[in-house]
Amino acid sequence: MSERKSIFSMTEAAAEQVKALLAQRGKPSVGIRIGIRTKGCSGLSYTLEYADEANPHDESVEAHGLTILVDPKAIMFILGTEMDFVNDKLSSGFVFRNPNEKGRCGCGESFHV
């Protein structure tokens, strides 16, 4: 039997950052929602938002004690993606490692598959 490819995963660093953001929000959340939208030079960009409730067609992924809801329209574009949080001298932020990406724009804000 072949293993099913993970829809979405996150590193411990990303999970800790998301937990901190959820704690600062001051309002209960079921987790976070990951999606995509049309934007930028290459066509697509990731979206990340607080999820107050699950939508009926969201895919739910559990990681590091968090619930990650994946927008059903995004699944085919982000299948197998890992979310990380990187903090270096010049910047910090979430980074997405997507095995489906065929290219990125020069500024790193958008991608295409």
Secondary structure as the mmCIF struct_conf table of DSSP 4:
data_model
#
loop_
_struct_conf.conf_type_id
_struct_conf.id
_struct_conf.beg_label_comp_id
_struct_conf.beg_label_asym_id
_struct_conf.beg_label_seq_id
_struct_conf.end_label_comp_id
_struct_conf.end_label_asym_id
_struct_conf.end_label_seq_id
HELX_LH_PP_P HELX_LH_PP_P1 SER A 2 SER A 6
BEND BEND1 ILE A 7 ILE A 7
STRN STRN1 PHE A 8 MET A 10
HELX_RH_AL_P HELX_RH_AL_P1 GLU A 12 ARG A 25
BEND BEND2 LYS A 27 LYS A 27
BEND BEND3 VAL A 30 VAL A 30
STRN STRN2 GLY A 31 LYS A 39
TURN_TY1_P TURN_TY1_P1 GLY A 40 SER A 42
STRN STRN3 GLY A 43 ALA A 51
BEND BEND4 ASP A 52 GLU A 53
TURN_TY1_P TURN_TY1_P2 PRO A 56 HIS A 57
STRN STRN4 GLU A 59 ALA A 63
TURN_TY1_P TURN_TY1_P3 HIS A 64 GLY A 65
STRN STRN5 LEU A 66 VAL A 70
TURN_TY1_P TURN_TY1_P4 PRO A 72 ALA A 74
HELX_RH_AL_P HELX_RH_AL_P2 ILE A 75 ILE A 78
TURN_TY1_P TURN_TY1_P5 LEU A 79 GLY A 80
STRN STRN6 THR A 81 ASN A 87
BEND BEND5 LYS A 89 LEU A 90
STRN STRN7 SER A 92 ARG A 97
TURN_TY1_P TURN_TY1_P6 PRO A 99 ASN A 100
STRN STRN8 GLY A 103 ARG A 104
TURN_TY1_P TURN_TY1_P7 GLY A 106 CYS A 107
BEND BEND6 GLY A 108 GLU A 109
STRN STRN9 PHE A 111 HIS A 112
#
